[in-house]
Amino acid sequence: QVQLVESGGGLVQPGGSLRLSCAAPGSIFGIYAMGWYRRAPGKQRELVTTITSGSTTNYADSVKGRFTISRDNAKNTVYLQMNSLKPEDTGVYYCLARATGNVEVWGQGTLVTVSL
């Protein structure tokens, strides 16, 4: 089964920064949007941010001004720069790619822990 490959999670203190990466294999054709979701402990998965192939972005209110999504279309890779991290940003972060033909491909998830 095709999956996205995520990296960059870890433990960071409040106020710190992390950068997540997500690479889509070349076998996925027609990707028009990629993004990040997260699941905090005991909560449902929620949207963090998305970016289209034309670089239109969308952010959850809780991360606006702190997180930045960017994309390298040539590499089918998306990045999430997370600054001023808060304990409530803790969770498993999942990458998603949407492609033509109603195709959705997820990553395995990467854990981000914000704690002293």
Backbone as JSON, one array per atom type, in Angstrom:
{
  "sequence": "QVQLVESGGGLVQPGGSLRLSCAAPGSIFGIYAMGWYRRAPGKQRELVTTITSGSTTNYADSVKGRFTISRDNAKNTVYLQMNSLKPEDTGVYYCLARATGNVEVWGQGTLVTVSL",
  "N": [[0.84, -1.18, 0.0], [0.55, 2.19, -0.86], [2.2, 4.82, 0.79], [2.7, 8.0, 2.36], [5.83, 9.49, 3.3], [6.9, 10.54, 6.3], [8.8, 12.8, 8.37], [10.71, 14.27, 11.08], [9.46, 14.76, 13.54], [9.4, 14.99, 17.19], [10.68, 15.72, 20.51], [10.18, 18.8, 22.08], [10.75, 21.89, 23.78], [8.32, 24.15, 25.22], [7.7, 27.03, 23.23], [9.67, 26.45, 21.46], [10.88, 25.2, 18.23], [10.03, 23.13, 15.42], [10.51, 21.22, 12.44], [8.63, 19.61, 10.09], [8.64, 17.09, 7.55], [7.3, 15.78, 4.53], [7.12, 13.35, 2.14], [5.9, 12.41, -0.98], [5.53, 9.43, -2.82], [6.65, 8.85, -6.19], [4.81, 7.38, -7.56], [2.27, 8.26, -7.15], [0.0, 9.98, -8.92], [-1.04, 13.16, -10.19], [-1.32, 14.83, -7.92], [-2.95, 17.34, -6.18], [-3.23, 18.7, -3.87], [-1.77, 18.98, -0.63], [-1.33, 18.3, 2.84], [-1.46, 18.75, 6.46], [-2.61, 17.01, 9.26], [-3.57, 16.55, 12.68], [-3.62, 14.55, 15.66], [-4.45, 15.01, 18.83], [-3.77, 13.78, 22.17], [-6.45, 11.82, 23.27], [-8.28, 13.14, 21.68], [-10.09, 13.92, 18.62], [-8.89, 13.55, 15.25], [-7.66, 16.48, 13.65], [-7.72, 19.19, 11.28], [-4.73, 20.81, 10.4], [-3.24, 22.33, 8.47], [-3.29, 23.12, 4.95], [-2.07, 22.94, 1.55], [-2.23, 23.9, -1.82], [-1.39, 22.81, -5.19], [-0.98, 25.14, -6.47], [-0.04, 26.71, -4.5], [-1.84, 27.86, -2.71], [-2.82, 28.42, 0.56], [-4.15, 27.14, 3.68], [-5.04, 27.52, 7.06], [-5.56, 26.23, 10.34], [-7.19, 28.08, 12.89], [-5.9, 27.96, 15.33], [-3.21, 27.7, 14.8], [-2.38, 29.71, 13.18], [-0.07, 32.18, 12.17], [1.96, 31.0, 13.56], [2.66, 28.53, 12.46], [3.95, 27.39, 9.33], [3.29, 26.28, 6.13], [4.86, 24.77, 3.35], [5.82, 23.91, -0.03], [7.41, 21.72, -2.3], [6.95, 21.23, -5.42], [8.26, 19.83, -7.46], [9.54, 17.81, -6.13], [7.48, 16.57, -4.92], [7.04, 17.07, -2.21], [6.17, 18.22, 1.02], [6.44, 20.67, 3.56], [6.37, 21.49, 7.03], [6.79, 24.12, 8.98], [7.08, 24.74, 12.29], [6.7, 27.04, 14.74], [7.11, 28.73, 17.91], [5.99, 26.8, 19.63], [3.43, 25.18, 21.52], [2.27, 23.46, 24.48], [-0.25, 22.4, 23.86], [-0.01, 21.8, 21.21], [0.92, 19.31, 21.05], [0.88, 16.02, 19.75], [0.05, 13.44, 17.34], [1.16, 13.89, 14.15], [-0.13, 13.86, 10.94], [0.45, 13.41, 7.53], [-1.17, 14.27, 4.47], [-2.07, 13.55, 1.15], [-3.87, 14.64, -1.63], [-5.19, 13.51, -4.64], [-6.04, 13.48, -8.14], [-9.03, 11.78, -9.19], [-10.27, 11.19, -6.83], [-8.42, 10.3, -4.95], [-6.86, 9.64, -1.91], [-4.07, 9.76, 0.13], [-2.34, 8.78, 2.98], [0.17, 9.49, 5.5], [2.19, 7.69, 7.9], [2.25, 8.91, 10.3], [3.77, 11.14, 12.65], [5.21, 11.77, 15.77], [4.8, 14.59, 17.76], [5.92, 16.21, 20.56], [5.41, 18.58, 22.96], [6.88, 19.84, 25.62], [8.16, 20.53, 28.93]],
  "CA": [[0.0, 0.0, 0.0], [1.35, 3.41, -0.98], [2.11, 5.74, 1.92], [3.61, 9.13, 2.38], [6.92, 9.29, 4.25], [7.03, 11.71, 7.15], [9.94, 12.86, 9.28], [10.93, 15.55, 11.75], [8.84, 14.89, 14.85], [10.28, 14.84, 18.33], [10.37, 16.42, 21.76], [10.67, 20.18, 22.08], [10.22, 22.68, 24.89], [7.41, 25.24, 24.81], [8.39, 28.15, 22.61], [10.64, 25.97, 20.5], [10.49, 25.0, 16.83], [10.27, 21.87, 14.74], [10.15, 21.22, 11.02], [8.21, 18.31, 9.59], [8.7, 16.89, 6.11], [6.45, 14.69, 4.04], [7.41, 13.08, 0.74], [4.97, 11.51, -1.67], [6.23, 8.65, -3.84], [6.36, 9.24, -7.56], [3.74, 6.57, -8.11], [0.99, 8.96, -6.97], [-0.1, 10.97, -9.98], [-2.12, 14.14, -10.11], [-1.51, 15.43, -6.6], [-3.32, 18.74, -6.29], [-3.17, 19.32, -2.54], [-1.18, 18.22, 0.47], [-1.58, 18.99, 4.1], [-1.15, 18.12, 7.73], [-3.62, 16.87, 10.29], [-2.98, 16.06, 13.92], [-4.51, 13.98, 16.67], [-3.96, 15.2, 20.2], [-4.2, 12.69, 23.06], [-7.85, 11.85, 23.7], [-9.11, 13.97, 20.81], [-10.2, 13.49, 17.24], [-7.94, 14.15, 14.3], [-8.13, 17.78, 13.18], [-6.93, 19.83, 10.24], [-3.75, 21.82, 10.79], [-2.99, 23.21, 7.35], [-3.21, 22.51, 3.63], [-1.5, 23.76, 0.49], [-2.53, 23.36, -3.14], [-0.26, 22.84, -6.12], [-0.79, 26.55, -6.8], [0.46, 27.33, -3.28], [-2.87, 28.44, -1.85], [-2.72, 27.78, 1.88], [-5.25, 27.25, 4.63], [-4.55, 27.17, 8.39], [-6.45, 26.25, 11.49], [-7.01, 29.32, 13.66], [-5.01, 27.73, 16.46], [-1.79, 27.69, 14.41], [-2.08, 30.86, 12.32], [0.99, 33.05, 12.68], [3.03, 30.21, 14.18], [3.04, 27.43, 11.56], [4.01, 27.74, 7.91], [3.39, 25.14, 5.23], [5.45, 25.07, 2.05], [5.75, 22.74, -0.88], [8.3, 21.59, -3.45], [6.17, 20.41, -6.36], [9.15, 18.96, -8.22], [9.89, 16.68, -5.28], [6.26, 16.08, -4.25], [7.34, 17.12, -0.78], [5.59, 19.34, 1.73], [7.12, 20.95, 4.81], [5.62, 22.24, 8.02], [7.63, 24.8, 9.95], [6.27, 25.02, 13.48], [7.4, 27.92, 15.66], [6.38, 29.11, 19.12], [5.18, 25.63, 19.95], [2.73, 25.16, 22.8], [1.93, 22.08, 24.9], [-1.46, 21.92, 23.17], [0.35, 21.34, 19.87], [1.33, 17.92, 21.17], [0.01, 15.05, 19.09], [0.6, 12.75, 16.18], [0.91, 14.69, 12.95], [-0.29, 13.02, 9.77], [0.48, 14.07, 6.23], [-2.19, 13.81, 3.53], [-2.01, 14.0, -0.24], [-5.09, 14.41, -2.41], [-4.87, 13.44, -6.06], [-7.2, 13.31, -9.02], [-9.67, 10.47, -9.06], [-10.67, 11.01, -5.42], [-7.38, 9.54, -4.27], [-6.29, 10.2, -0.68], [-2.99, 8.93, 0.67], [-1.89, 9.27, 4.28], [1.41, 9.02, 6.07], [2.05, 6.83, 9.08], [2.19, 9.78, 11.47], [4.99, 11.43, 13.38], [4.82, 12.3, 17.07], [5.35, 15.86, 18.24], [5.66, 16.39, 21.98], [5.85, 19.89, 23.44], [6.87, 19.7, 27.07], [9.4, 20.92, 29.6]],
  "C": [[0.88, 1.24, 0.0], [1.12, 4.29, 0.24], [3.05, 6.89, 1.71], [4.66, 8.88, 3.46], [7.16, 10.58, 5.0], [8.3, 11.64, 7.99], [9.95, 14.2, 9.99], [10.25, 15.71, 13.09], [9.85, 14.74, 15.96], [9.79, 15.59, 19.54], [10.98, 17.81, 21.72], [10.04, 20.92, 23.25], [9.23, 23.72, 24.37], [8.18, 26.45, 24.32], [9.39, 27.74, 21.55], [10.06, 25.76, 19.11], [10.81, 23.59, 16.37], [9.88, 22.03, 13.28], [9.84, 19.8, 10.59], [8.33, 18.28, 8.07], [7.82, 15.72, 5.73], [6.71, 14.53, 2.54], [6.42, 12.08, 0.18], [5.73, 10.74, -2.74], [5.78, 9.06, -5.24], [5.23, 8.46, -8.19], [2.36, 7.2, -7.94], [0.94, 10.09, -7.99], [-1.23, 11.95, -9.71], [-2.37, 14.71, -8.73], [-1.83, 16.91, -6.76], [-3.33, 19.45, -4.95], [-2.49, 18.39, -1.57], [-1.42, 18.99, 1.75], [-1.19, 18.17, 5.31], [-2.39, 18.12, 8.62], [-2.9, 16.43, 11.56], [-4.06, 15.49, 14.82], [-3.85, 14.16, 18.02], [-4.45, 14.05, 21.08], [-5.65, 12.86, 23.49], [-8.77, 12.66, 22.82], [-9.16, 13.39, 19.41], [-9.16, 14.18, 16.37], [-8.52, 15.46, 13.77], [-7.18, 18.33, 12.12], [-5.97, 20.83, 10.86], [-3.57, 22.83, 9.66], [-2.97, 22.43, 6.05], [-2.57, 23.5, 2.66], [-1.82, 23.1, -0.84], [-1.28, 23.42, -4.02], [0.01, 24.26, -6.59], [-0.37, 27.39, -5.62], [-0.57, 28.13, -2.49], [-2.88, 27.68, -0.54], [-3.96, 28.03, 2.72], [-4.73, 26.78, 5.98], [-5.68, 27.12, 9.39], [-6.16, 27.51, 12.3], [-5.97, 29.15, 14.76], [-3.53, 27.79, 16.1], [-1.41, 28.88, 13.54], [-1.04, 31.76, 12.98], [2.14, 32.3, 13.31], [3.54, 29.11, 13.25], [3.04, 27.94, 10.12], [4.17, 26.47, 7.09], [4.0, 25.61, 3.92], [5.56, 23.77, 1.27], [6.78, 22.84, -1.99], [7.6, 20.66, -4.42], [7.04, 19.43, -7.13], [9.49, 17.7, -7.45], [8.66, 16.04, -4.63], [6.45, 16.03, -2.74], [6.71, 18.37, -0.18], [6.29, 19.45, 3.09], [6.19, 21.71, 5.75], [6.6, 22.81, 9.03], [6.75, 25.22, 11.12], [7.11, 25.82, 14.47], [6.5, 28.22, 16.86], [5.45, 27.98, 19.58], [4.64, 25.7, 21.37], [2.45, 23.71, 23.21], [0.7, 21.54, 24.18], [-1.2, 21.56, 21.71], [0.8, 19.88, 19.88], [0.34, 16.99, 20.49], [0.76, 14.32, 17.99], [0.18, 13.53, 14.94], [0.93, 13.76, 11.73], [-0.27, 13.88, 8.51], [-0.57, 13.45, 5.32], [-1.9, 14.37, 2.15], [-3.33, 13.66, -0.92], [-4.73, 14.49, -3.89], [-6.15, 13.25, -6.86], [-7.73, 11.88, -8.94], [-10.07, 10.14, -7.65], [-9.68, 10.15, -4.65], [-6.9, 10.31, -3.04], [-5.24, 9.23, -0.15], [-2.47, 9.58, 1.94], [-0.49, 8.76, 4.61], [1.14, 8.23, 7.33], [1.94, 7.64, 10.37], [3.54, 9.96, 12.12], [4.62, 12.17, 14.66], [5.57, 13.59, 17.38], [4.94, 16.02, 19.7], [6.26, 17.72, 22.41], [5.73, 19.87, 24.96], [8.19, 20.15, 27.65], [10.24, 19.7, 29.89]]
}
